[in-house]
């Protein structure tokens, strides 16, 4: 059984409809009643007179009244209909998955645009809303830096006090003090620089959330998450499977004369995406169909 973290229903339905030549997605049932009226005529006679005379054959007169009445009968006919249009839901993914695997459509090695990829590894969740809050002026990183600064200041005081007055501070202690002082000075500028970088990336890329592998950047739409997207970066980890297809390949290239005024803007976006990877000259942008355990 698969536990889906991310499931693109539109993509799955589109692929399944092509495989099955149509997609049944609904189940309906109902009941119909019709009522008809049937009339029946009844005849009844009331006999009066001397019954004994009638029985013995004596010629006494026999009188009788004949009454007619109509009886109405209500007839109810019930017709139960049951129209089933099968909704496959998550099982639809299994059929799509089996078709892709069975037709050898997975191309993890050097994929081209449009090729399907299937990975199973420990990815990095990039949630720029989450990271922006972490590196904000009142965020967790600033708080951690302040606490570290206080601890380092206390340690420096202890180191200085450990040296007797009037004597020179030994070189190893001097080096240690210098290293700690540099760490204090660099922590806050590094936080501010990271906050600026996150803000720039968030304002440039059209997505707030991604999955990042060694050479793949997988953008995620909030509407396709099976869990609250705001807690995904915090909540999930470990080895996750991802099925998707390549929609773009970003390659580091030399500057060329642009064909129009807008081309340099996309080059800048590509450079930003490449800068998110360590020494990579080519990365793949992948449209995800599903992420699951």
C-alpha positions, -999 to 999 in steps of 0.1 A, spaced: 0 0 0 13 34 -9 10 64 14 7 95 -8 22 127 3 15 145 -30 -9 133 -57 -16 152 -89 -52 140 -97 -54 159 -130 -22 143 -144 -32 108 -133 -67 112 -148 -53 125 -181 -29 96 -184 -54 70 -174 -80 84 -199 -55 80 -227 -47 45 -215 -83 33 -210 -98 54 -238 -120 72 -213 -124 76 -176 -154 66 -155 -155 88 -124 -190 87 -109 -214 64 -91 -252 71 -90 -283 52 -79 -320 61 -77 -356 49 -75 -386 57 -97 -422 51 -87 -453 52 -110 -489 50 -99 -518 38 -121 -556 35 -113 -576 4 -122 -615 4 -120 -635 -28 -114 -673 -31 -117 -691 -52 -91 -727 -65 -92 -746 -75 -61 -782 -86 -58 -804 -84 -27 -832 -110 -27 -863 -105 -8 -895 -126 -4 -904 -160 9 -873 -181 5 -890 -213 15 -914 -208 -13 -885 -205 -37 -869 -236 -24 -900 -258 -25 -910 -245 -59 -942 -230 -46 -952 -201 -69 -946 -173 -45 -932 -142 -60 -895 -134 -55 -883 -98 -55 -847 -87 -58 -826 -55 -61 -795 -55 -81 -768 -30 -71 -738 -21 -91 -706 -5 -76 -672 5 -89 -641 -4 -69 -609 15 -77 -575 -3 -72 -543 17 -70 -514 -1 -86 -479 11 -77 -450 1 -99 -414 5 -85 -384 5 -108 -350 7 -91 -321 19 -113 -285 16 -104 -261 33 -126 -224 28 -117 -196 49 -131 -165 36 -114 -143 61 -95 -108 47 -93 -92 74 -71 -58 62 -58 -60 29 -77 -59 50 -109 -22 57 -101 -15 19 -100 -29 15 -135 -8 45 -148 23 32 -129 19 -3 -143 15 11 -179 46 33 -176 67 5 -161 54 -21 -185 61 0 -215 97 8 -204 90 45 -202 112 54 -172 144 72 -183 163 82 -152 197 83 -171 201 114 -192 163 120 -197 150 143 -224 121 167 -221 89 147 -218 106 115 -204 93 99 -172 115 96 -142 111 75 -111 134 81 -81 136 67 -46 159 86 -24 162 111 5 153 145 -11 155 180 3 122 198 8 125 235 0 98 255 15 107 292 10 79 304 33 93 282 60 129 291 54 120 328 52 104 326 86 135 308 100 159 335 89 137 365 96 147 392 121 126 375 148 131 340 135 147 309 150 181 314 134 185 349 149 175 335 183 201 307 179 228 331 169 221 353 199 223 323 222 255 311 206 270 346 209 263 346 246 279 312 251 309 322 231 313 354 251 312 334 283 338 310 269 361 339 259 358 353 294 369 319 309 398 316 285 411 351 293 407 345 330 426 312 327 457 331 318 476 345 349 479 383 350 511 397 336 518 367 314 513 364 277 484 344 263 497 312 248 495 310 210 469 281 210 446 300 233 451 331 212 441 312 180 411 298 198 399 332 210 404 346 174 384 318 159 355 323 184 355 361 178 353 356 141 324 332 145 305 358 165 311 385 139 302 363 109 270 347 123 247 377 119 259 389 84 255 353 72 219 352 85 211 384 68 227 373 35 207 341 36 175 359 43 181 382 12 189 351 -9 157 334 1 137 365 -5 152 369 -40 145 333 -50 110 334 -36 102 366 -56 118 351 -88 105 316 -90 67 310 -95 65 283 -68 71 285 -30 77 248 -25 101 223 -42 117 189 -38 154 190 -46 175 160 -54 211 157 -67 202 172 -101 165 176 -101 142 205 -90 106 194 -86 81 222 -81 50 215 -59 15 229 -61 -2 233 -27 -35 220 -40 -20 185 -47 -7 179 -12 -24 152 9 -12 169 41 -9 205 52 17 220 29 28 244 55 43 216 77 57 193 50 93 206 53 92 201 90 72 168 92 86 146 64 119 130 58 136 98 48 135 80 16 106 90 -7 95 78 -41 87 103 -68 71 98 -103 71 126 -128 82 138 -162 109 163 -173 95 196 -184 127 216 -187 165 212 -188 186 240 -174 222 241 -188 250 264 -178 261 281 -210 281 310 -222 264 343 -227 249 347 -262 233 376 -279 196 375 -270 169 372 -297 146 396 -278 145 418 -247 129 391 -225 153 363 -231 179 376 -206 152 375 -179 149 337 -183 186 334 -184 187 351 -150 160 327 -137 180 297 -149 212 310 -132 192 314 -99 180 278 -102 215 265 -110 229 285 -80 207 264 -57 228 233 -66 264 227 -57 287 230 -88 260 217 -112 261 226 -149 229 209 -158 197 203 -138 163 189 -147 129 205 -139 104 177 -132 66 179 -131 56 156 -103 27 131 -107 30 117 -72 53 116 -41 47 86 -18 62 63 8 
